[in-house]
C-alpha cells in the first residue's frame, strides 16, 4: 500500500475513502491517517490523485487490512451505514459524516425505499450503537434529522493560484452529472448557458470530451484561467454551494447560479443569481466581455470563503466532533456520559 511519512507520536484515525477533497481536509487535524480503499461502488479502487494528493501522514489500506490492523485507532470516520457495518468488528470510537440530503441520495441511488423508511432505518441504527453524526451543512442535517453537529467543509485560499481569467469561458467541476441532473438543475444550467462557452471538468464518461483534471495542480491552473464559475442546485436537494464552488471562489472566480437560499453569492457583488435562464445568460455575457469586472467580483467571492470557510474553523470544529464521538462511544460501556478530557 502507498504510504507517506508518518509520525510515531501521533494518534491515528481510520477513515473510509468517500470523497477525496473532503478526506484531504483531515490532513490538517494533526493525526496519522489510515484510509480504506477498494470499496464497493467507488469508480476508482484506489485514491484518486486527479482530485487531491494524499493527505499528510497518511497511508492506504484495504478493508481486510484495516480489520486486521494492530493499530489502536483514536476514531473511525465513516460515511454511511455500510461503512459502519463493515467496520463492526473493530472496537474503537466512530462517527459518521453525512454528505448529502436523504432526498438527493435516494435520487442518485434510484432507491425504491421511501424517504420516511430510509430516515427511520438510519436513526434506529445510529441510536442503537450510539454513533455520533456530523453533517456538512444545515440543509443536510435537517434532511437527515441530525442537526446536533454541523461542520462545513473548508478550503485554504492560500492553496490557489492568483486569478487570471484570461480564458473567456465559464467553468463547472462536477462528477457523475448523468445521475445528478435533477439535483443540479441541469435543464436550467443548459438553458441559461446555451451558446455560452462553459468547460465541464470531472469524471463523466457519458459526456463526450469531458475529462477530470490531471491532478490538483492542473485543477488549480484551470480555475486560475477561467472567467467565472457555475453552480446550480435544487434548493430541497442540494446546497447552494459545494466544495468545487468554494475552490472556485477561493481562486477568485465570481459564481453564477440560481437563487438558492443557501447560496454564498451576494448578487451583483461576488457573482450573479437568477431563476430566469435568459437573465443569467445575460450576466454570463457581461462577464465574458468584462474581465476586470469578473476579477473584482472574484475578489469579493474569495473574501467570503476566507471569512466563512477557513481551514482553521474546520479543524477546531471537527476535532471537537471526534472528542464527542469518543465520549458517546465510551458511554456505551461505562453506563454514563464521561467528560471529554482524560479519555
Protein Blocks (a to p, Z undefined) as FASTA:
>chain_A
ZZddddfkbccdddddfblmlmmmmmmnopacdddehiehiabfbdcfklpccdehiacd
dfklmmmpcbdcfbdcdfbfklmmmmmmpmbdcddddfbdfklmmmmnopabdfklmmmm
mmmmmmmnopacddfbfklmmmnopakbccdddddfklpccdfklagcdddddehkllmm
mmnommmmmmmmgoiacddedddfklghiacdfblmlmmmmmmmpmbdcddddfkloccb
dfklmmmmmnopacdddddfkbcbdghkloccdfbfklmmmmmmmmmmmmmlmmmmmmmm
mmmmmmmmcfklmmmmmmmmmmmmmmmmmmmmnopacdfehZZ
